[in-house]
């Protein structure tokens, strides 16, 4: 019998193969394999997010102007912002008002529409698609231009109210109504929140509604005692997400009103943009950016701290039971 086909040599070959496979398995089960798979995201995060944040933090303590090398000036930018910058106060005031108005209206609209779409009706998927579609194009420049034309002096809105004999106005050029046009636009883009609410409604057991109906609960009581408590974690998620997005609102204000009239729609992000690329004060703009980050962080923390009083979790109910 040939030596290379002997039982001993075959056993050695099998052991060698098993050893090789075990080494490969150990290598791929090590953390290195995980980092290899997430390396595209990790590189993008380090290069496109973390490093710019570090540079921005440094520039916020300089007088960097994009055209000259940055010079260290310490906390002078922050001092000027809080003591000698009326536009900072105005833009922050407008942004806070926008957040307070737009976020609740958007979430309420999204929840109501989600409840209407939570029906087993033929063609309902088509209805959901058409209702969600505005959210896909809502932040585009084309929609912003369309919105500006609709709310102009000769726009579609004035044509409609003129049909009923009501005198129209230039909505976007009136300080009392300009911000409301932006709020309406953002509320119109409720599709993403609606989809999340709809997914949450699908998870609520129908047995809860049937049991409450047997006890004589009305639809209104079912909404406040079943729907809202069961959806509270999703409401929290949407509330945080929309609050963060609203603080960073820029495109619509830039295209539709450009901050006017008389700074009535001068959003914080728009002011930051003007400082950075209009006046080439990148150091000052970096300080504004970090202040906005802190404000968003505080707002988010307040929402999370308050959630213990109104957010209901299923595992907590089971624990108490």
C-alpha positions in Angstrom: 0.0 0.0 0.0 1.3 3.5 -0.9 2.5 5.4 2.2 0.5 8.5 1.2 -2.7 6.5 1.3 -2.1 4.8 4.6 -4.6 5.3 7.5 -1.9 7.2 9.5 -1.3 9.7 6.7 -5.0 10.2 6.1 -5.6 10.9 9.8 -2.8 13.5 9.8 -4.3 15.1 6.7 -7.7 15.3 8.5 -6.1 16.8 11.6 -4.3 19.4 9.5 -7.5 20.4 7.7 -9.3 20.6 11.0 -6.5 22.7 12.5 -6.6 25.0 9.5 -10.4 25.4 9.7 -10.3 26.0 13.4 -7.7 28.8 12.9 -9.8 30.4 10.2 -12.9 30.2 12.4 -11.1 31.7 15.4 -9.8 34.5 13.2 -13.2 35.3 11.8 -14.8 35.1 15.3 -12.3 37.6 16.7 -13.2 41.3 17.0 -11.1 42.0 13.9 -13.7 40.5 11.7 -16.4 42.7 13.1 -14.3 45.9 12.7 -13.6 44.8 9.1 -17.2 44.6 8.2 -18.1 48.0 9.8 -15.0 49.6 8.4 -16.8 51.5 5.7 -19.2 53.1 8.2 -16.4 53.6 10.7 -14.1 55.3 8.3 -17.0 57.6 7.2 -17.8 58.4 10.8 -14.2 59.2 11.7 -13.4 61.3 8.5 -16.8 62.9 7.8 -18.3 63.3 11.3 -15.8 63.1 14.2 -12.9 64.9 12.6 -15.1 67.9 11.4 -16.6 68.1 14.9 -13.1 68.3 16.4 -12.1 71.0 13.9 -15.3 72.9 14.5 -14.7 72.8 18.3 -11.2 74.2 17.7 -12.4 76.9 15.2 -15.0 78.1 17.7 -12.1 79.5 19.8 -10.5 81.2 16.8 -11.3 84.0 14.4 -11.0 81.7 11.3 -12.3 83.4 8.2 -11.8 80.6 5.5 -9.3 83.0 3.8 -6.7 83.2 6.5 -5.2 80.9 9.0 -7.1 80.7 12.3 -5.9 82.7 15.3 -6.7 81.6 18.8 -8.9 84.2 20.6 -10.3 82.0 23.4 -13.9 82.5 24.4 -14.3 85.8 22.6 -16.8 84.4 20.0 -19.0 83.0 22.8 -18.8 86.3 24.7 -19.8 88.3 21.6 -22.7 85.9 20.9 -24.3 86.2 24.3 -23.6 89.9 25.0 -23.5 91.8 21.6 -25.4 89.8 19.0 -29.1 90.7 18.6 -29.5 88.4 15.5 -28.5 85.5 17.7 -31.4 86.2 20.1 -33.8 86.8 17.2 -32.9 83.7 15.3 -33.1 81.6 18.5 -36.4 83.0 19.4 -37.8 82.3 15.9 -36.4 78.8 15.9 -37.9 78.0 19.4 -41.3 79.3 18.3 -41.1 77.2 15.1 -40.2 74.1 17.1 -43.0 74.6 19.6 -45.6 75.1 16.8 -44.5 72.6 14.2 -43.5 69.5 16.2 -46.9 69.0 18.1 -48.9 69.8 15.0 -46.9 67.4 12.9 -47.1 64.6 15.4 -50.9 65.1 15.9 -51.5 65.1 12.1 -49.3 62.0 11.7 -51.1 60.1 14.4 -54.6 61.0 13.2 -53.8 60.0 9.6 -52.1 56.8 10.8 -55.3 55.9 12.7 -57.4 56.5 9.6 -55.0 54.3 7.5 -55.0 51.5 10.1 -58.0 49.9 8.4 -58.3 46.7 6.4 -59.8 48.3 3.3 -59.1 47.4 -0.3 -56.5 49.6 -1.9 -55.3 51.0 1.5 -51.6 50.4 0.5 -52.1 52.8 -2.4 -53.6 55.5 -0.1 -50.7 55.1 2.2 -48.2 55.6 -0.7 -49.9 58.8 -1.9 -50.0 60.2 1.7 -46.4 59.3 2.3 -45.2 60.7 -1.0 -45.0 64.4 0.2 -42.4 63.4 2.8 -40.1 62.1 0.0 -40.1 65.4 -1.8 -41.0 67.8 1.0 -37.5 69.1 1.7 -36.5 69.5 -2.0 -35.8 72.9 -3.5 -38.5 72.5 -6.1 -41.2 72.0 -3.4 -39.9 75.1 -1.5 -40.2 77.2 -4.7 -43.7 75.8 -5.3 -44.6 76.7 -1.8 -43.3 80.2 -2.2 -45.4 80.6 -5.4 -48.5 79.2 -3.7 -48.4 81.6 -0.8 -47.4 84.6 -2.9 -49.7 87.6 -3.5 -51.0 86.0 -6.7 -50.6 82.5 -5.5 -53.0 79.5 -5.5 -54.0 80.1 -1.8 -55.2 83.6 -2.5 -57.1 82.4 -5.6 -59.0 79.9 -3.5 -59.9 82.4 -0.7 -60.7 85.0 -3.3 -63.3 82.7 -4.7 -65.2 83.1 -1.4 -64.8 86.9 -1.5 -62.0 87.1 1.0 -59.2 89.6 0.4 -55.8 87.8 0.0 -52.4 88.9 1.3 -48.8 88.0 0.4 -48.4 85.4 3.1 -44.7 85.1 2.9 -44.1 88.8 2.9 -46.2 89.5 6.0 -44.3 89.2 9.3 -47.4 87.9 11.0 -48.0 85.0 8.6 -44.6 84.2 7.1 -43.6 81.8 9.8 -47.0 80.0 9.6 -46.3 79.1 6.0 -43.2 77.3 7.0 -45.0 75.6 9.8 -47.7 74.4 7.4 -45.0 73.1 5.0 -43.3 71.1 7.7 -46.6 69.7 9.1 -47.5 68.6 5.5 -44.4 66.4 5.6 -45.8 64.1 8.3 -45.3 60.9 6.3 -42.3 59.5 8.1 -43.8 60.0 11.5 -47.1 58.6 10.2 -45.4 55.4 9.0 -43.8 54.9 12.4 -47.1 55.5 14.2 -48.9 53.1 11.8 -46.3 50.4 12.6 -47.0 51.0 16.3 -50.8 50.8 15.9 -50.4 47.4 14.2 -48.7 46.1 17.3 -51.6 46.9 19.7 -53.6 43.9 20.4 -57.2 44.0 19.2 -58.2 42.1 22.4 -57.7 45.3 24.4 -60.2 47.2 22.3 -62.7 44.3 22.4 -62.4 43.9 26.1 -62.9 47.6 26.7 -65.9 47.6 24.3 -67.5 44.9 26.4 -67.0 47.1 29.5 -68.8 50.0 27.7 -65.8 52.1 26.8 -66.3 54.7 24.1 -64.0 55.3 21.2 -62.7 58.4 22.9 -61.9 56.5 26.1 -60.2 53.8 24.1 -58.0 56.4 22.5 -56.8 57.9 25.7 -56.7 54.8 27.8 -55.4 52.2 25.3 -54.0 53.8 22.1 -52.0 56.7 23.6 -50.4 54.7 26.5 -49.5 51.8 24.1 -48.0 54.2 21.6 -46.2 56.4 24.1 -42.7 54.9 23.4 -43.2 55.6 19.7 -44.5 59.1 20.5 -41.3 59.6 22.5 -39.2 58.5 19.5 -41.0 60.7 17.0 -41.0 63.6 19.4 -37.2 63.5 19.9 -36.5 62.9 16.2 -38.8 65.8 15.0 -37.5 68.2 17.7 -33.9 67.6 16.5 -34.9 68.1 12.9 -36.9 71.2 13.5 -34.0 72.9 15.3 -31.9 72.4 12.2 -34.6 73.7 9.8 -32.8 75.5 6.9 -33.8 74.8 3.3 -37.4 75.9 3.4 -36.5 79.2 5.2 -33.6 79.9 2.8 -35.6 79.3 -0.4 -39.0 80.6 0.6 -38.4 83.6 2.8 -34.6 84.0 3.1 -35.2 84.9 6.8 -37.6 87.7 6.0 -39.7 89.8 6.3 -37.9 91.7 9.1 -36.3 88.5 10.3 -39.6 86.9 11.2 -38.4 83.6 9.7 -34.7 84.0 10.4 -34.0 80.5 11.6 -30.9 79.7 13.7 -29.4 77.5 11.0 -29.9 80.3 8.4 -28.1 82.7 10.7 -25.3 80.2 11.1 -25.0 79.8 7.3 -24.9 83.6 6.8 -22.1 83.9 9.3 -20.1 81.1 7.8 -20.5 81.6 4.1 -22.0 85.1 3.8 -19.5 86.9 6.1 -16.8 84.2 6.0 -16.7 84.1 9.8 -16.2 80.4 10.2 -14.9 80.6 13.7 -18.0 82.6 14.8 -20.2 80.2 13.0 -18.5 77.2 14.7 -19.4 78.8 18.0 -23.0 79.1 16.9 -23.0 75.5 15.8 -21.8 74.3 19.2 -24.3 76.4 21.0 -27.1 74.8 18.9 -25.7 71.4 19.7 -25.9 72.2 23.4 -29.5 73.6 23.0 -30.6 70.4 21.2 -29.0 68.3 23.8 -30.8 70.1 26.6 -34.1 69.9 24.8 -33.6 66.2 24.2 -32.6 65.6 27.8 -35.7 67.4 29.0 -37.9 65.2 26.8 -36.3 62.0 28.1 -36.5 63.2 31.8 -40.2 63.9 31.4 -40.8 60.6 29.7 -40.8 58.8 33.0 -44.2 60.4 33.7 -46.0 59.7 30.5 -44.2 56.9 28.6 -45.6 53.4 29.2 -43.5 50.3 28.7 -45.0 46.8 28.5 -42.3 45.2 30.6 -42.9 47.7 33.4 -46.6 46.8 33.5 -45.7 43.1 33.7 -43.2 43.8 36.5 -45.8 45.6 38.6 -48.3 42.8 38.0 
